[in-house]
Amino acid sequence: MADELDPREAERVRRRDHDLEAERRTLMNPGMGKVFKQIQDSMAKAAGEPLPKSKRRRRPKP
């Protein structure tokens, strides 16, 4: 009985959990890999480490 929440409080907790989950899902959207790479590069630059080479091959422009 003591562990049960007031219905308003329970709804607030559900909304908070839903919002946190939405933030996590946002990182999985297409194009976020580029953002992740930019973050890693900026962190490596700040630490004074050499930046890793890109593994993606680019086609030469015709």
PATIMI-320437 format. One record per residue (C-alpha): residue number from 1; residue in three letters; x negated, y negated, z negated. Coordinates in Angstrom, 1 decimal, always signed. Example, Ala and Ser with C-alpha at 12.3 -4.5 7.8 and 13.67 -1.06 7.14 Angstrom:
> 1/ALA/-12.3/+4.5/-7.8
> 2/SER/-13.7/+1.1/-7.1
This chain:
> 1/MET/+0.0/+0.0/+0.0
> 2/ALA/-2.8/-2.4/-0.9
> 3/ASP/-4.4/-2.0/+2.6
> 4/GLU/-1.3/-3.1/+4.5
> 5/LEU/-1.4/-6.5/+6.0
> 6/ASP/+1.2/-9.1/+6.3
> 7/PRO/+2.7/-8.9/+9.8
> 8/ARG/+1.4/-12.4/+10.7
> 9/GLU/-2.1/-11.5/+9.5
> 10/ALA/-2.0/-8.2/+11.4
> 11/GLU/-1.1/-10.0/+14.6
> 12/ARG/-3.9/-12.5/+14.0
> 13/VAL/-6.4/-9.6/+13.7
> 14/ARG/-5.1/-8.0/+16.9
> 15/ARG/-5.5/-11.2/+18.8
> 16/ARG/-9.0/-11.7/+17.5
> 17/ASP/-9.9/-8.1/+18.5
> 18/HIS/-8.4/-8.6/+21.9
> 19/ASP/-10.3/-11.9/+22.4
> 20/LEU/-13.6/-10.2/+21.4
> 21/GLU/-13.0/-7.3/+23.8
> 22/ALA/-12.2/-9.8/+26.6
> 23/GLU/-15.6/-11.4/+26.1
> 24/ARG/-17.3/-8.0/+26.4
> 25/ARG/-15.3/-7.2/+29.6
> 26/THR/-16.2/-10.5/+31.2
> 27/LEU/-19.9/-9.4/+31.3
> 28/MET/-18.9/-6.5/+33.4
> 29/ASN/-17.4/-8.6/+36.2
> 30/PRO/-19.0/-8.5/+39.6
> 31/GLY/-21.8/-11.0/+39.9
> 32/MET/-22.7/-11.0/+36.3
> 33/GLY/-25.8/-8.9/+37.0
> 34/LYS/-27.4/-12.0/+38.5
> 35/VAL/-26.5/-14.0/+35.4
> 36/PHE/-28.1/-11.2/+33.3
> 37/LYS/-31.3/-11.3/+35.4
> 38/GLN/-31.4/-15.1/+35.0
> 39/ILE/-31.2/-14.8/+31.3
> 40/GLN/-33.9/-12.2/+31.2
> 41/ASP/-36.1/-14.3/+33.4
> 42/SER/-35.6/-17.4/+31.2
> 43/MET/-36.4/-15.4/+28.1
> 44/ALA/-39.6/-14.0/+29.6
> 45/LYS/-40.6/-17.4/+30.8
> 46/ALA/-40.1/-18.9/+27.3
> 47/ALA/-42.2/-16.0/+25.8
> 48/GLY/-45.0/-16.7/+28.3
> 49/GLU/-44.7/-13.3/+29.9
> 50/PRO/-45.0/-12.8/+33.7
> 51/LEU/-41.7/-12.5/+35.5
> 52/PRO/-40.9/-9.1/+36.9
> 53/LYS/-40.8/-8.7/+40.7
> 54/SER/-37.3/-8.3/+42.2
> 55/LYS/-36.5/-4.7/+43.2
> 56/ARG/-34.1/-5.8/+45.9
> 57/ARG/-35.2/-5.9/+49.5
> 58/ARG/-34.1/-8.8/+51.6
> 59/ARG/-33.6/-8.5/+55.3
> 60/PRO/-35.6/-10.9/+57.3
> 61/LYS/-33.4/-13.6/+59.0
> 62/PRO/-33.0/-13.1/+62.7
